[in-house]
Amino acid sequence: MNLRGTVRADRPLVVLAVGEEARYLPPDLPVLLTGMGKVNAASAVAAVLAAGPRPRLLLNLGTAGALRPGWAGIHEVATVLQHDLDTDLLRTLTGETYGAPLSLATEGAVLATGDTFVADDAARDRLAQRADLVDMEGYAVAWAAVQAGVPCRVVKQVSDDAGDGAARTWKESVDACARDLAEWAGRHVA
């Protein structure tokens, strides 16, 4: 976890996984780099929110794999779910709901979050039955925000097609994605 800048109640806190994605963000924005994966993201966000002050908004920016042909560019997420947690089975076993999808906006993409970097055509095609995009932190950031009562937006830039070769594509595209995310933040974050 790496917190750059000062968290203030009148400003958003921008949350990203890694420095490569945050490279071009304006220096006056408070930025939390969580590390990759759901545990890193949830624990970093929870720690910062517990320490206070709480920001007026958590804005999770980052890269994501496209699960459907033709998906490119930047997308705001309306719904985020965990693709590696079997919520239905857990409900059957315990009678409790763990990891239900979270609604963040009325319009936008469906994001599937899991602790696997999806770089396989078969896995991508399975996930495409439930979501438009895939990442490794979005659900965890949103969950921590909801638990703390802090509004949250999730905005993702498509970096790859989540199929064979996605890891190579991510490495090649992350710099351009970071530029696009910084430009988006400059237009939409006050």
N, C-alpha and C positions, 0 to 999 in steps of 0.2 A: 504494500500500500504506500502511495506517495501522494500527499496533499500539497498542491501548489497554490499559493494565495491564501486569502482569508475568507472563511465562510461567514456570510452576513445574512441576516433575516430579510433584507430587502433585495437580495440578488439570487439568481439561480446558482446552483452548484452543478457543474458539468462533470459527468462521470463517464470515464472510458476505461477500457481494459489496459491498454499499453501505450507507451509514449509515442510509438510510431503513428498511432491514430490521432494523437493530440498535437503533433509537431507544429502545426500552423495556427492553432487557436490564438486569439488575441491574449496578450500577456495580462490584461486586467481581469480576465475571467478566473474565478476560483475553479481549479480542476483537480479532481480526484482520480488517480490511476489505481485501479483495484487489483490488477493482475488478471490472468485469464482464468475462467471457470466460475461456476456458480458459488462455490464456497468462498473464494477470494472476493467476489463481487458483493455477496450478501454481508460478509463479516466486515469488509472495509466500509461499506455504506452505513451499516448499523453502528460501527464504532464512531464514525464522524458525526452521525445524527445524535448519538448519545452524549457526545462531548459538548454539543451545542456551540453556538446558536444554530438553530435549524434554518436552512435556506427556504426561500419562498417557493422553490421548485427544484426538483432533481431532474436534470436533463441527461439521459443516457444517450450519448452519441457513440457510433462505432461502425465497424464493418460487419457485413452479413453475407452469407451465401444465398444465391437465388435458387429456389426450389422449382421454379417454373420457367419455361423458355420465354425469353423476351423481357425478363425483369432486369432492369438496370437503374442506375441513378439512386436518388435519395428517397426514402419512404418513411412516413410517420407510421408508427405501429398503433393499431386500434386494440388488438388482442394479443396477449403473450401467453404461451403455454410451455410446459416442460415436456420435451419429447422423450426423456429418459426416466420418467417417473410414471408408473402405472397407477394413476389415480383411481380408476375403476376397480382394479384388483384390491387396492388398499381399502377402499370403501366396503367391498365385499368381506374382507377379512376383519375389519375393525368397526364398521358402521360409521366411521368418521371420514370426512373428505380432507385429503391432504393434496396440496398442489393443484387446486382447481385453476383453470384459466383465469387470467385477470383482464378486465376491460379497462382500457386507458383512454380511449377516444371513440367517437361515434363512427368515424370513417378512417380507413387506413388498412394497412397490411396485417396479416396474422404472422406472428413471429414464433418459431419453435426454438426454445433454448435447451441446451444440454451440454454435458461435460465432454462431448466428443466433437472434434473438428471434423465435420462431414466432408469427406473427400472420396466419395464412392457413389457411382451412378445408381446402384440398387438402393442404397440408404436414402439418397436424395429422392428417388421416385416414391419410396414409402412415405417419407415425410411430406411430400407434395400433396398427399391425400388429405393432410390436415392443416397445412400452413403454406405461406408464400415465401418466407425467408427463414434462415436458420442462423443462430449465433450461440455464444457460450455464456453470456452474462445478463441479457435483457430481463429475463424473468426474475432473477435474483435481485437486481437493482429495483425493479418495480415492486417486488414482494417486500423488501426492506422499507421502501418508501411508504407503502400502504400500511405496514405495521406501525410506522411512526406517525402516520397521519400527514405526511408531506406529499403534495401533488407531484406527479411524475409524468414525464413525456419520454418516449423512446423513439429515436430517429436513427435509421440505419442507412448506410451507403453500401450498395451491392459491390462486393470486391471480387466475387468468383461465382461459378455455377454450382458449387457444392458437389461436383462430380469428380471423376478421376482427374487428377492434376490440379485440384483446387488449392492445395498447399503452395505449389509453385506459383499459381496465378495470384494468390493473396500476397506473396512476397513481392511480386512484380507490380501489383496495383496499389499497395497500401499507401504509398506516398501520394499518388494522385487522389486516392480516397480521402486522405487527411486534408488535402487542399480543398476538396469539395465540401467536406464537413465544416472546415473553418469558414469558408465562404457562406455556407448556410447559417452558421452560428452568427456571423457578422450581420446578416439580414434579419434574423429572427430572435436573437437573444438581447434583451435590454438590461 
